[in-house]
Amino acid sequence: METLGLLAGGVAHDLNNILSGIVTYPELLAMDLHRDDPLKKSLDIIQSSGNRAAEIVQDLLTLSRRGVITRETLNLNELVLDFLFTLEYKKILSFHPNIIVEKQITATTPFLKGSSIHLQKTLMNLISNAAEAQPDGGVIHIRTQNRHLDKPIKGYDHVQAGNYVVLSVQDKGIGIDPEDLKRIFEPFFTKKVMGRSGTGLGMAVVWGTVQDHEGYIDIISSAAKGTIFNLYFPITHDETLTKIEPLSIDAYKGNGEKILVIDDVDEQRQIAGITLEKLGYKTIGVKSGEEAIQYLKENDADLLLLDMIMAPGIDGFETYRQILNFKPNQKAIIASGYSQTRQAEKTLRLGAGHYLKKPYTIEKIGMAVKNELLKTKY
């Protein structure tokens, strides 16, 4: 599992670089079209396809244990209820019209630190799995509750003592064979209909997400009673929820500031350069950390857009470390096709202000750049 995860992470890095053009260029082209231009629909389809591919790549990153980039305070109750209004949930029901979903949302302290995207993907996979287990129809129960464990419990995982918010998904289906239970979280281990159930990574993604959230999984299954997946997540008492509101492009337009784009892939420098210039910035592109250092010894830049993995030569961390030796107040943000690594975390500790994962939308790169430029460096 660990070896395959490392391989998946490396492949995901390359795929995200490739997908950047498919996700970003349609949005750039659409900016120059009238709102009612028929080409906008085609561009939306291209971008939507790119986003779906990026979601599969995100599954690979979750599998590689590099999937969680930011941890926000989340309300598990709200997350579950919100998912029941999504297109993904409606799609599951369309495949299984005889399935009824009942919910019991009773967690009184439903807060945890994590990624809403990953957790909703986990819930989607568990519901899909429960529906597949009841081919003739049936009921799926979704529950949230709090549990205090004063001592560890021995389940599928050994759940340590502590306070948890628990997400449970239960079916009355055929159960999981004990031999299959040992392998259920292996990538591509599936007995489902692949055309409906996706990539074969679904349950592996569940496992990876729970691990990334420092949680535990317990499974109770029998042929007579069906299966219950209990996911234990450590609770947080920080109840400050992150609210994201859509923004006007004017909120993240630039004023001619100069951005140095540092990336070893030509296409990535072009995408970033065109996007930022559309937003009102000036850009310079270099293909290595060494070139960036030489440029900055003779010139200034208001901000660095820094790739983390560059070959050959020094990586993003070493590039930024050396730049800070002679420009100690240099602002920077990271942009990478890989999810957050130790090198990226070290770079953030040096002073880089944001981690931007490729492929990115115009709004995401625009806000990351704008927010960093507004900060005061001491």
Residue frames relative to the residue before (quaternion, step in Angstrom):
aa qw qx qy qz dx dy dz
M 1.0000 0.0000 0.0000 0.0000 0.00 0.00 0.00
E 0.6683 0.5073 -0.3012 0.4530 3.58 0.94 -0.93
T 0.6626 0.5087 -0.3059 0.4569 3.58 0.95 -0.94
L 0.6658 0.4936 -0.3004 0.4721 3.56 0.92 -0.91
G 0.6193 0.5491 -0.3392 0.4472 3.56 1.08 -0.69
L 0.6489 0.5081 -0.3143 0.4711 3.58 0.98 -0.83
L 0.6384 0.5170 -0.3187 0.4729 3.57 1.01 -0.85
A 0.6525 0.5230 -0.3121 0.4509 3.57 0.93 -0.92
G 0.6491 0.5317 -0.3217 0.4387 3.57 0.97 -0.83
G 0.6597 0.5076 -0.3053 0.4624 3.57 1.00 -0.81
V 0.6422 0.5073 -0.3137 0.4814 3.57 0.99 -0.83
A 0.6389 0.5460 -0.3254 0.4333 3.58 0.96 -0.87
H 0.6094 0.5584 -0.3518 0.4394 3.60 1.00 -0.77
D 0.6953 0.4663 -0.2771 0.4714 3.58 0.85 -0.97
L 0.6601 0.5132 -0.3167 0.4479 3.59 0.94 -0.84
N 0.6419 0.5209 -0.3337 0.4530 3.59 0.96 -0.75
N 0.6118 0.5311 -0.3496 0.4705 3.58 1.06 -0.66
I 0.6650 0.4993 -0.3006 0.4670 3.58 0.95 -0.89
L 0.6949 0.5002 -0.2732 0.4385 3.57 0.94 -0.92
S 0.4891 0.6842 -0.4338 0.3233 3.59 1.17 -0.39
G 0.6737 0.4950 -0.3007 0.4590 3.58 0.93 -0.85
I 0.6631 0.5170 -0.3040 0.4479 3.57 1.00 -0.84
V 0.7020 0.4510 -0.2625 0.4846 3.59 1.07 -0.71
T 0.7655 0.4189 -0.2094 0.4413 3.58 0.85 -0.96
Y 0.6668 0.5360 -0.3286 0.4002 3.62 0.83 -0.89
P 0.6280 0.5206 -0.3703 0.4443 3.68 0.89 -0.68
E 0.6468 0.5125 -0.3178 0.4669 3.58 1.03 -0.77
L 0.6399 0.5193 -0.3216 0.4663 3.59 1.03 -0.77
L 0.6614 0.5025 -0.3037 0.4667 3.58 0.96 -0.88
A 0.6543 0.5353 -0.3127 0.4331 3.57 0.97 -0.88
M 0.5754 0.6043 -0.3778 0.4012 3.60 1.13 -0.55
D 0.7187 0.4370 -0.2438 0.4827 3.59 1.14 -0.61
L 0.6234 0.5422 -0.3362 0.4521 3.59 1.28 0.00
H 0.5521 -0.5763 0.4828 0.3605 3.54 -1.23 0.51
R 0.6560 -0.5520 0.3517 0.3759 3.54 -1.12 0.71
D 0.7562 0.3792 -0.2039 0.4927 3.62 1.02 -0.77
D 0.3739 0.7365 -0.4924 0.2743 3.62 1.21 0.15
P 0.4716 -0.7043 0.4475 0.2852 3.64 -0.74 1.00
L 0.5722 0.5996 -0.3843 0.4067 3.59 1.17 -0.44
K 0.5558 0.6273 -0.3965 0.3746 3.58 1.14 -0.54
K 0.6224 0.5451 -0.3449 0.4434 3.58 1.06 -0.73
S 0.6536 0.5045 -0.3114 0.4704 3.57 0.98 -0.84
L 0.6534 0.5074 -0.3131 0.4665 3.56 0.98 -0.82
D 0.6181 0.5401 -0.3385 0.4601 3.58 1.06 -0.73
I 0.6416 0.5240 -0.3198 0.4598 3.58 1.03 -0.83
I 0.6431 0.5175 -0.3206 0.4646 3.58 0.97 -0.87
Q 0.6873 0.4786 -0.2892 0.4636 3.56 0.85 -0.96
S 0.6319 0.5333 -0.3307 0.4548 3.58 1.01 -0.78
S 0.6377 0.5142 -0.3229 0.4741 3.58 1.02 -0.80
G 0.6458 0.5164 -0.3141 0.4665 3.57 1.00 -0.81
N 0.6534 0.5108 -0.3124 0.4631 3.57 1.00 -0.80
R 0.6359 0.5149 -0.3348 0.4673 3.59 1.03 -0.74
A 0.6362 0.5105 -0.3249 0.4787 3.57 1.02 -0.78
A 0.6384 0.5277 -0.3233 0.4577 3.58 1.03 -0.79
E 0.6110 0.5468 -0.3514 0.4519 3.59 1.11 -0.61
I 0.6317 0.5110 -0.3309 0.4799 3.58 1.07 -0.73
V 0.6232 0.5242 -0.3303 0.4771 3.56 1.04 -0.78
Q 0.6232 0.5364 -0.3386 0.4575 3.58 1.05 -0.76
D 0.5950 0.5460 -0.3580 0.4687 3.58 1.12 -0.64
L 0.6444 0.5158 -0.3184 0.4662 3.57 0.98 -0.83
L 0.6572 0.5045 -0.3089 0.4670 3.57 1.00 -0.81
T 0.6192 0.5213 -0.3390 0.4796 3.57 1.06 -0.72
L 0.6390 0.5331 -0.3088 0.4606 3.54 1.02 -0.88
S 0.7048 0.4569 -0.2598 0.4765 3.57 1.03 -0.79
R 0.4488 -0.7017 0.4272 0.3516 3.59 1.37 0.02
R 0.5929 0.5291 -0.3854 0.4690 3.56 1.13 0.69
G 0.4251 0.7785 -0.3930 0.2424 3.55 1.22 0.43
V 0.6980 0.4538 -0.2907 0.4716 3.60 0.98 -0.69
I 0.1839 -0.8087 0.5539 0.0735 3.56 -0.51 1.18
T 0.8035 0.0629 -0.0080 0.5919 3.56 0.79 -0.99
R 0.2326 -0.7493 0.6033 0.1432 3.53 -1.11 0.71
E 0.0549 -0.7923 0.6074 -0.0188 3.52 -0.64 1.19
T 0.5278 -0.5830 0.4926 0.3727 3.54 -1.24 0.32
L 0.0514 -0.8153 0.5756 -0.0350 3.55 -0.67 1.16
N 0.3150 -0.6943 0.6135 0.2060 3.52 -1.26 0.59
L 0.3623 -0.7685 0.4824 0.2130 3.59 -0.33 1.24
N 0.6011 0.5593 -0.3636 0.4401 3.60 1.03 -0.70
E 0.6947 0.4650 -0.2748 0.4750 3.58 0.83 -0.99
L 0.6226 0.5554 -0.3429 0.4317 3.57 1.01 -0.80
V 0.6603 0.4958 -0.3033 0.4757 3.59 0.95 -0.87
L 0.6821 0.4880 -0.2958 0.4574 3.59 0.83 -0.95
D 0.6358 0.5240 -0.3309 0.4601 3.59 1.01 -0.77
F 0.6363 0.5460 -0.3400 0.4258 3.59 0.96 -0.80
L 0.6500 0.5476 -0.3196 0.4190 3.59 1.04 -0.73
F 0.6749 0.4329 -0.3036 0.5147 3.60 1.29 0.05
T 0.5222 0.6658 -0.4011 0.3508 3.59 1.25 0.09
L 0.6254 -0.5306 0.4228 0.3855 3.54 -1.31 0.36
E 0.6081 0.5653 -0.3556 0.4292 3.59 1.06 -0.71
Y 0.6567 0.4972 -0.3067 0.4769 3.57 1.00 -0.83
K 0.6560 0.5092 -0.3114 0.4620 3.58 0.94 -0.86
K 0.6207 0.5431 -0.3400 0.4518 3.57 1.09 -0.69
I 0.6251 0.5286 -0.3383 0.4641 3.59 0.99 -0.80
L 0.6799 0.4877 -0.2930 0.4626 3.58 0.89 -0.92
S 0.6222 0.5403 -0.3511 0.4446 3.60 1.07 -0.64
F 0.6563 0.4846 -0.3038 0.4921 3.59 1.13 -0.62
H 0.7852 0.2180 -0.0844 0.5734 3.58 1.16 -0.67
P 0.0679 -0.8647 0.4964 0.0363 3.62 0.52 1.14
N 0.6811 0.4832 -0.2964 0.4634 3.60 1.18 -0.37
I 0.5223 0.6168 -0.4146 0.4181 3.56 1.27 0.27
I 0.1409 -0.7532 0.6381 0.0749 3.56 -1.06 0.86
V 0.1860 -0.7795 0.5903 0.0961 3.57 -0.91 0.91
E 0.0718 -0.7824 0.6185 0.0139 3.55 -0.81 1.06
K 0.1672 -0.8073 0.5624 0.0630 3.56 -0.93 0.89
Q 0.0691 -0.7558 0.6506 0.0243 3.51 -1.20 0.72
I 0.0174 -0.8347 0.5470 -0.0612 3.55 0.06 1.35
T 0.1423 0.8504 -0.4828 0.1531 3.57 0.08 1.29
A 0.4119 0.7080 -0.4907 0.2970 3.63 1.18 0.06
T 0.2717 -0.7841 0.5385 0.1462 3.58 -0.70 1.07
T 0.7290 0.2022 -0.1684 0.6319 3.58 1.29 -0.35
P 0.0137 0.8823 -0.4687 0.0406 3.56 0.38 1.26
F 0.5044 0.7087 -0.3889 0.3033 3.59 1.27 0.09
L 0.0635 0.7713 -0.6300 0.0638 3.54 -1.05 0.87
K 0.4369 -0.6561 0.5401 0.2949 3.54 -1.31 0.27
G 0.4058 0.7253 -0.4882 0.2663 3.57 -0.76 0.96
S 0.5888 -0.5578 0.4690 0.3495 3.49 -1.37 -0.39
S 0.4067 -0.7297 0.4932 0.2426 3.59 -0.61 1.09
I 0.6156 0.5551 -0.3522 0.4346 3.60 1.02 -0.76
H 0.6930 0.4749 -0.2810 0.4639 3.57 0.85 -0.96
L 0.6820 0.4947 -0.2992 0.4478 3.57 0.91 -0.88
Q 0.6536 0.4831 -0.3274 0.4820 3.60 1.00 -0.69
K 0.6098 0.5263 -0.3550 0.4745 3.60 1.09 -0.62
T 0.6260 0.5317 -0.3263 0.4678 3.58 1.06 -0.76
L 0.6577 0.4990 -0.3067 0.4737 3.58 0.91 -0.90
M 0.6248 0.5415 -0.3311 0.4548 3.58 0.99 -0.83
N 0.6821 0.4894 -0.2909 0.4589 3.59 0.88 -0.92
L 0.6593 0.5041 -0.3143 0.4609 3.59 0.99 -0.77
I 0.6515 0.4954 -0.3197 0.4773 3.60 0.98 -0.80
S 0.6405 0.5185 -0.3219 0.4662 3.58 0.96 -0.84
N 0.6456 0.5215 -0.3092 0.4645 3.56 0.99 -0.86
A 0.6658 0.5018 -0.2969 0.4655 3.59 0.97 -0.88
A 0.6424 0.5156 -0.3224 0.4664 3.59 1.04 -0.74
E 0.6447 0.5206 -0.3164 0.4617 3.59 0.99 -0.83
A 0.6489 0.5318 -0.3146 0.4440 3.58 1.12 -0.65
Q 0.7333 0.3246 -0.2006 0.5627 3.61 1.30 -0.22
P 0.0904 -0.8615 0.4970 0.0520 3.61 0.55 1.14
D 0.7097 0.4229 -0.2607 0.4995 3.60 1.16 -0.50
G 0.6490 -0.5046 0.3152 0.4741 3.56 1.27 0.16
G 0.2312 0.7628 -0.5809 0.1651 3.52 -1.27 0.30
V 0.5681 -0.5928 0.4610 0.3367 3.53 -1.32 -0.28
I 0.1510 -0.7396 0.6487 0.0967 3.53 -1.12 0.81
H 0.1861 -0.7805 0.5903 0.0877 3.57 -0.81 1.03
I 0.0856 -0.7689 0.6328 0.0326 3.55 -0.91 0.99
R 0.0093 0.8181 -0.5725 0.0536 3.57 -0.72 1.07
T 0.0878 -0.7193 0.6772 0.1275 3.50 -1.35 0.43
Q 0.1111 0.7793 -0.6095 0.0939 3.55 -1.04 0.78
N 0.4086 -0.6663 0.5517 0.2910 3.54 -1.30 0.22
R 0.0310 -0.7830 0.6208 0.0239 3.54 -1.13 0.69
H 0.1688 -0.7431 0.6389 0.1053 3.51 -1.04 0.87
L 0.1095 -0.7868 0.6063 0.0378 3.56 -0.75 1.07
D 0.2164 -0.7936 0.5544 0.1266 3.57 -0.57 1.12
K 0.7665 0.1157 -0.1262 0.6190 3.56 1.31 -0.01
P 0.6215 -0.5578 0.3774 0.4003 3.61 -1.11 0.50
I 0.2027 -0.7433 0.6175 0.1587 3.54 -1.25 0.49
K 0.3703 -0.7314 0.5365 0.2001 3.53 -1.06 0.80
G 0.1329 0.7796 -0.5978 0.1313 3.55 -0.38 1.26
Y 0.7727 -0.1770 0.1861 0.5805 3.57 -0.97 -0.79
D 0.7089 0.1717 -0.1301 0.6716 3.54 1.17 -0.77
H 0.4426 -0.6148 0.5526 0.3475 3.57 -1.26 0.27
V 0.2016 -0.8081 0.5459 0.0911 3.58 -0.26 1.28
Q 0.3468 -0.7691 0.5039 0.1849 3.55 -0.63 1.16
A 0.6317 -0.5212 0.4107 0.4008 3.57 -1.27 0.39
G 0.4124 0.6996 -0.5138 0.2765 3.56 -1.09 0.72
N 0.5330 -0.5961 0.4888 0.3488 3.54 -1.36 -0.15
Y 0.0343 -0.8335 0.5485 -0.0569 3.54 -0.71 1.11
V 0.2316 -0.6538 0.6817 0.2328 3.47 -1.42 0.31
V 0.1887 -0.8256 0.5308 0.0326 3.53 -0.69 1.19
L 0.1714 -0.7471 0.6362 0.0876 3.54 -1.00 0.96
S 0.0475 -0.8087 0.5860 -0.0167 3.57 -0.72 1.11
V 0.0437 -0.7562 0.6525 0.0228 3.54 -1.08 0.83
Q 0.0375 -0.8291 0.5547 -0.0594 3.55 -0.56 1.24
D 0.0545 -0.7692 0.6350 0.0466 3.55 -1.11 0.76
K 0.3819 -0.6924 0.5619 0.2428 3.55 -1.34 0.28
G 0.3258 0.8098 -0.4320 0.2268 3.52 1.17 0.66
I 0.8150 -0.3296 0.2302 0.4174 3.49 -1.33 -0.50
G 0.4790 -0.6734 0.4410 0.3503 3.58 1.23 -0.11
I 0.4134 -0.6843 0.5437 0.2553 3.53 -1.32 0.19
D 0.4758 -0.6737 0.4910 0.2806 3.55 -0.79 1.04
P 0.5761 -0.6227 0.3947 0.3528 3.63 -0.90 0.85
E 0.6473 0.5047 -0.3288 0.4671 3.59 1.03 -0.70
D 0.6526 0.5012 -0.3107 0.4758 3.57 1.04 -0.77
L 0.5950 0.5961 -0.3599 0.4014 3.56 1.09 -0.73
K 0.6269 0.5474 -0.3317 0.4441 3.57 1.12 -0.67
R 0.7800 0.3478 -0.1553 0.4964 3.57 1.15 -0.64
I 0.3971 0.7849 -0.4362 0.1895 3.57 1.27 -0.17
F 0.7339 0.4084 -0.2447 0.4845 3.60 1.07 -0.60
E 0.4353 0.6734 -0.4802 0.3557 3.58 1.23 0.26
P 0.5263 -0.6218 0.4648 0.3469 3.62 -0.97 0.74
F 0.8524 0.1539 -0.1587 0.4739 3.52 -1.11 0.91
F 0.5092 0.5794 -0.4687 0.4305 3.59 1.20 0.27
T 0.2901 0.7513 -0.5381 0.2487 3.57 -0.35 1.23
K 0.1895 -0.7492 0.6203 0.1344 3.53 -1.23 0.57
K 0.4430 0.7044 -0.4378 0.3405 3.54 1.30 0.37
V 0.5827 -0.5132 0.4803 0.4080 3.50 -1.41 -0.02
M 0.3843 -0.7820 0.4317 0.2331 3.57 -0.24 1.26
G 0.6146 0.5765 -0.3575 0.4026 3.59 1.01 -0.72
R 0.7225 0.4073 -0.2437 0.5027 3.55 1.11 -0.64
S 0.7764 0.4250 -0.1925 0.4237 3.51 0.86 -0.95
G 0.6247 -0.6194 0.3177 0.3538 3.56 1.24 0.22
T 0.8551 -0.2580 0.1816 0.4115 3.49 -1.12 -0.81
G 0.4981 -0.6191 0.4602 0.3961 3.60 1.13 -0.39
L 0.5913 0.5815 -0.3551 0.4314 3.58 1.29 0.12
G 0.3862 0.7959 -0.4336 0.1714 3.58 1.28 -0.30
M 0.7545 0.3779 -0.2290 0.4853 3.59 0.66 -1.04
A 0.5804 0.5518 -0.3752 0.4668 3.58 1.17 -0.50
V 0.6288 0.5224 -0.3235 0.4765 3.57 1.09 -0.72
V 0.6002 0.5476 -0.3544 0.4630 3.60 1.04 -0.74
W 0.6701 0.5007 -0.2945 0.4621 3.56 0.85 -0.99
G 0.6798 0.5012 -0.2922 0.4486 3.58 0.85 -0.99
T 0.6542 0.5196 -0.3138 0.4511 3.57 0.98 -0.84
V 0.6569 0.5014 -0.3158 0.4661 3.58 0.90 -0.88
Q 0.6440 0.5116 -0.3232 0.4680 3.59 0.98 -0.81
D 0.6583 0.5168 -0.3089 0.4518 3.58 0.94 -0.89
H 0.7134 0.4217 -0.2421 0.5046 3.58 1.14 -0.64
E 0.4641 -0.7129 0.4156 0.3221 3.57 1.34 0.36
G 0.4548 0.6878 -0.4336 0.3635 3.53 1.11 0.79
Y 0.3803 -0.7011 0.5598 0.2245 3.52 -1.37 -0.18
I 0.2557 -0.7439 0.5977 0.1548 3.53 -1.26 0.51
D 0.0250 -0.7478 0.6624 0.0367 3.53 -1.10 0.79
I 0.1069 -0.7935 0.5986 0.0270 3.58 -0.94 0.91
I 0.0637 -0.7569 0.6501 0.0209 3.54 -0.96 0.97
S 0.1449 0.8180 -0.5363 0.1493 3.59 -0.52 1.12
S 0.1253 0.7567 -0.6372 0.0751 3.53 -1.15 0.77
A 0.6096 -0.5749 0.4012 0.3700 3.55 -1.16 0.58
A 0.6878 0.4991 -0.2846 0.4436 3.59 1.07 -0.69
K 0.8115 0.3015 -0.1233 0.4852 3.60 0.98 -0.79
G 0.5388 -0.6189 0.4204 0.3872 3.59 1.17 -0.24
T 0.5412 -0.6352 0.4734 0.2820 3.55 -1.27 -0.42
I 0.0978 -0.7535 0.6463 0.0703 3.53 -1.16 0.74
F 0.1479 -0.7387 0.6517 0.0884 3.55 -0.96 0.96
N 0.0668 -0.7793 0.6230 0.0128 3.57 -0.73 1.10
L 0.0978 -0.7972 0.5954 0.0181 3.56 -0.64 1.17
Y 0.1841 -0.8013 0.5666 0.0549 3.57 -0.60 1.21
F 0.0160 -0.7901 0.6125 -0.0201 3.58 -0.78 1.09
P 0.4817 -0.6568 0.4828 0.3216 3.63 -0.86 0.85
I 0.3853 -0.7268 0.5142 0.2426 3.58 -0.86 0.90
T 0.2029 -0.7274 0.6342 0.1660 3.53 -1.32 0.36
H 0.3672 -0.7280 0.5341 0.2234 3.57 -1.12 0.64
D 0.4787 0.6123 -0.4555 0.4340 3.56 1.31 0.24
E 0.0922 -0.8420 0.5315 0.0063 3.58 -0.32 1.25
T 0.4233 0.6882 -0.4758 0.3476 3.59 1.22 0.46
L 0.1668 -0.8265 0.5338 0.0648 3.57 -0.15 1.29
T 0.4225 -0.6855 0.5373 0.2508 3.52 -1.18 0.70
K 0.0895 -0.7892 0.6071 0.0242 3.57 -0.75 1.07
I 0.1392 -0.8002 0.5812 0.0505 3.57 -0.77 1.04
E 0.0962 -0.7942 0.5995 0.0233 3.56 -0.71 1.11
P 0.5160 -0.6273 0.4710 0.3442 3.62 -1.01 0.71
L 0.2401 -0.8002 0.5421 0.0901 3.55 -1.01 0.88
S 0.4874 -0.6003 0.5417 0.3295 3.52 -1.28 0.47
I 0.5998 -0.5812 0.4100 0.3666 3.57 -1.12 0.67
D 0.5766 0.5992 -0.3759 0.4089 3.60 1.14 -0.54
A 0.6009 0.5929 -0.3554 0.4013 3.58 1.18 -0.54
Y 0.8062 0.2290 -0.1309 0.5296 3.60 1.10 -0.47
K 0.3644 0.7078 -0.5169 0.3148 3.58 1.11 0.61
G 0.4165 -0.7200 0.5054 0.2296 3.54 -1.17 0.67
N 0.3555 -0.7125 0.5647 0.2169 3.53 -1.40 0.02
G 0.7503 -0.4116 0.2121 0.4718 3.55 0.90 0.94
E 0.3597 0.7303 -0.5098 0.2781 3.61 1.19 0.28
K 0.4123 -0.7247 0.5044 0.2246 3.57 -1.13 0.70
I 0.1231 -0.7888 0.6018 0.0232 3.55 -0.79 1.13
L 0.2169 -0.7508 0.6106 0.1282 3.59 -0.89 0.96
V 0.1789 -0.7911 0.5815 0.0632 3.58 -0.54 1.24
I 0.0738 -0.8089 0.5831 -0.0159 3.58 -0.59 1.21
D 0.3052 0.7357 -0.5372 0.2774 3.59 -0.29 1.27
D 0.4171 -0.7354 0.4788 0.2367 3.58 -0.89 0.91
V 0.6534 0.4854 -0.3131 0.4893 3.62 1.25 -0.23
D 0.4914 -0.7007 0.4345 0.2806 3.58 -0.63 1.18
E 0.6784 0.5127 -0.3001 0.4323 3.57 0.84 -1.00
Q 0.6425 0.5301 -0.3291 0.4449 3.58 1.04 -0.74
R 0.6365 0.5074 -0.3289 0.4788 3.57 1.03 -0.73
Q 0.6468 0.5220 -0.3189 0.4555 3.58 1.02 -0.80
I 0.6549 0.5130 -0.3155 0.4565 3.58 0.89 -0.93
A 0.6814 0.4803 -0.2914 0.4692 3.57 0.84 -0.98
G 0.6645 0.5229 -0.3099 0.4347 3.57 0.92 -0.89
I 0.6757 0.4860 -0.2943 0.4697 3.57 0.87 -0.96
T 0.6546 0.5232 -0.3137 0.4466 3.58 0.93 -0.91
L 0.7076 0.4641 -0.2719 0.4582 3.57 0.79 -0.99
E 0.6419 0.5082 -0.3331 0.4677 3.59 1.04 -0.68
K 0.5890 0.5518 -0.3563 0.4708 3.59 1.15 -0.60
L 0.7103 0.4503 -0.2429 0.4834 3.54 1.13 -0.72
G 0.6505 -0.5727 0.3081 0.3923 3.57 1.24 0.17
Y 0.5542 0.5893 -0.4068 0.4243 3.58 1.21 0.36
K 0.3685 -0.6520 0.5968 0.2880 3.54 -1.36 0.20
T 0.0996 -0.8255 0.5543 0.0382 3.60 -0.91 0.81
I 0.1131 -0.7197 0.6801 0.0823 3.48 -1.34 0.57
G 0.1666 -0.8059 0.5614 0.0869 3.60 -0.92 0.86
V 0.0070 -0.7650 0.6439 0.0056 3.56 -1.08 0.82
K 0.4298 -0.7602 0.4475 0.1926 3.56 -1.08 0.77
S 0.7866 0.2126 -0.1471 0.5607 3.62 1.19 0.12
G 0.6273 -0.5316 0.4138 0.3907 3.51 -1.30 0.32
E 0.6235 0.5515 -0.3370 0.4399 3.55 1.05 -0.78
E 0.6524 0.5026 -0.3125 0.4735 3.60 0.98 -0.83
A 0.6308 0.5392 -0.3321 0.4483 3.57 1.03 -0.79
I 0.6527 0.5147 -0.3132 0.4593 3.57 0.94 -0.90
Q 0.6653 0.5015 -0.3045 0.4617 3.58 0.90 -0.92
Y 0.6415 0.5304 -0.3225 0.4507 3.59 0.97 -0.87
L 0.7297 0.4533 -0.2497 0.4468 3.56 0.83 -0.99
K 0.5576 0.5755 -0.4024 0.4426 3.59 1.20 -0.20
E 0.7604 0.3402 -0.1760 0.5245 3.56 1.23 -0.51
N 0.7794 0.2365 -0.1052 0.5706 3.59 1.25 -0.39
D 0.3876 -0.6887 0.5554 0.2589 3.54 -1.34 0.18
A 0.0575 -0.7514 0.6532 0.0735 3.54 -1.33 0.37
D 0.4795 -0.6785 0.4739 0.2918 3.56 -0.96 0.82
L 0.8055 -0.0026 0.0537 0.5902 3.57 1.11 -0.71
L 0.2729 -0.7216 0.6096 0.1822 3.55 -1.22 0.63
L 0.1520 -0.7141 0.6726 0.1209 3.56 -1.12 0.79
L 0.0710 -0.8833 0.4579 -0.0715 3.50 -0.03 1.42
D 0.2907 -0.7223 0.6036 0.1716 3.56 -0.81 1.06
M 0.4274 -0.7296 0.4727 0.2482 3.60 -1.03 0.71
I 0.7785 0.2762 -0.1412 0.5456 3.58 0.95 -0.86
M 0.1319 0.7878 -0.5851 0.1401 3.57 -0.43 1.24
A 0.0036 0.8021 -0.5959 0.0386 3.55 -0.97 0.89
P 0.5641 -0.2823 -0.7756 0.0237 1.46 -1.87 1.63
G 0.5456 0.6428 -0.4344 0.3168 3.54 -1.26 -0.03
I 0.7311 -0.4343 0.3071 0.4273 3.54 -1.34 -0.16
D 0.4758 -0.6810 0.4811 0.2801 3.57 -1.15 0.64
G 0.7593 -0.4046 0.2669 0.4341 3.54 -1.34 0.00
F 0.6339 0.5379 -0.3361 0.4424 3.58 0.99 -0.81
E 0.7017 0.4626 -0.2768 0.4659 3.57 0.78 -1.03
T 0.5917 0.5664 -0.3563 0.4496 3.58 1.09 -0.69
Y 0.7107 0.4527 -0.2635 0.4695 3.57 0.77 -1.05
R 0.6177 0.5545 -0.3471 0.4365 3.59 1.01 -0.78
Q 0.6932 0.4675 -0.2831 0.4699 3.57 0.90 -0.91
I 0.6245 0.5395 -0.3432 0.4485 3.60 1.02 -0.73
L 0.6557 0.5265 -0.3169 0.4387 3.58 0.97 -0.83
N 0.5474 0.6194 -0.3986 0.3973 3.60 1.19 -0.40
F 0.8009 0.2188 -0.1320 0.5415 3.60 1.04 -0.67
K 0.7348 0.2150 -0.2005 0.6112 3.60 1.31 -0.05
P 0.1207 -0.8709 0.4708 0.0735 3.60 0.48 1.18
N 0.7235 0.4092 -0.2530 0.4951 3.62 1.16 -0.36
Q 0.3375 0.7746 -0.4835 0.2287 3.58 1.24 0.28
K 0.3079 -0.7497 0.5615 0.1667 3.57 -0.82 1.03
A 0.0452 0.7974 -0.5991 0.0566 3.57 -1.11 0.71
I 0.0803 -0.7292 0.6700 0.1136 3.50 -1.36 0.41
I 0.4141 -0.7056 0.5276 0.2286 3.55 -1.21 0.61
A 0.0149 -0.7564 0.6534 0.0256 3.57 -1.11 0.76
S 0.1430 0.8148 -0.5429 0.1445 3.58 -0.59 1.09
G 0.4668 -0.6608 0.5139 0.2853 3.55 -1.21 0.58
Y 0.6222 0.4755 -0.3318 0.5260 3.55 1.31 -0.20
S 0.4531 -0.6367 0.5201 0.3445 3.57 -1.13 0.44
Q 0.7807 -0.4260 0.2020 0.4101 3.50 -1.31 0.35
T 0.1282 -0.7900 0.5993 0.0202 3.56 -0.86 1.08
R 0.6949 -0.4406 0.3387 0.4564 3.56 -1.28 0.04
Q 0.6295 0.5285 -0.3413 0.4559 3.58 1.01 -0.76
A 0.6421 0.5130 -0.3228 0.4693 3.57 1.02 -0.79
E 0.6514 0.5122 -0.3184 0.4605 3.58 0.95 -0.85
K 0.6305 0.5171 -0.3279 0.4770 3.59 1.05 -0.75
T 0.6453 0.5199 -0.3167 0.4616 3.58 1.03 -0.79
L 0.6329 0.5172 -0.3239 0.4765 3.57 1.03 -0.76
R 0.6511 0.5093 -0.3188 0.4638 3.59 1.01 -0.76
L 0.6003 0.5551 -0.3544 0.4537 3.58 1.16 -0.54
G 0.6891 -0.4755 0.2953 0.4602 3.57 1.15 -0.55
A 0.4317 0.6655 -0.4880 0.3642 3.59 1.24 -0.02
G 0.3997 -0.8120 0.3930 0.1624 3.54 -0.79 1.04
H 0.8169 0.0982 -0.0098 0.5683 3.59 1.10 -0.45
Y 0.2475 -0.7319 0.6119 0.1692 3.56 -1.22 0.59
L 0.0814 -0.8087 0.5823 -0.0190 3.57 -0.53 1.25
K 0.2092 -0.8088 0.5397 0.1037 3.58 -0.53 1.15
K 0.3576 -0.7051 0.5745 0.2120 3.54 -0.98 0.92
P 0.5685 -0.2160 -0.7938 0.0034 1.54 -2.07 1.42
Y 0.2256 -0.7913 0.5582 0.1061 3.57 -0.99 0.82
T 0.4561 -0.6470 0.5331 0.2986 3.54 -1.25 0.48
I 0.6655 -0.4799 0.3769 0.4298 3.56 -1.29 0.25
E 0.6527 0.5225 -0.3243 0.4426 3.59 0.94 -0.84
K 0.6734 0.5105 -0.3160 0.4314 3.59 0.89 -0.88
I 0.6914 0.4365 -0.2990 0.4919 3.58 0.86 -0.86
G 0.6216 0.5586 -0.3407 0.4307 3.58 1.04 -0.75
M 0.6984 0.4603 -0.2742 0.4745 3.57 0.89 -0.92
A 0.6239 0.5395 -0.3468 0.4466 3.59 1.02 -0.76
V 0.6741 0.4857 -0.2874 0.4765 3.57 0.93 -0.93
K 0.6696 0.5156 -0.3037 0.4401 3.58 0.84 -0.99
N 0.6824 0.4986 -0.2964 0.4448 3.57 0.85 -0.98
E 0.6720 0.4905 -0.3114 0.4593 3.57 0.97 -0.78
L 0.6447 0.5252 -0.3249 0.4505 3.58 0.99 -0.76
L 0.6654 0.5156 -0.3014 0.4479 3.58 1.12 -0.65
K 0.5634 0.6103 -0.3909 0.3966 3.58 1.23 -0.35
T 0.3682 -0.6958 0.5710 0.2329 3.53 -1.25 0.55
K 0.2090 -0.7709 0.5919 0.1082 3.57 -0.81 1.05
Y 0.2248 -0.7792 0.5719 0.1232 3.55 -0.95 0.90
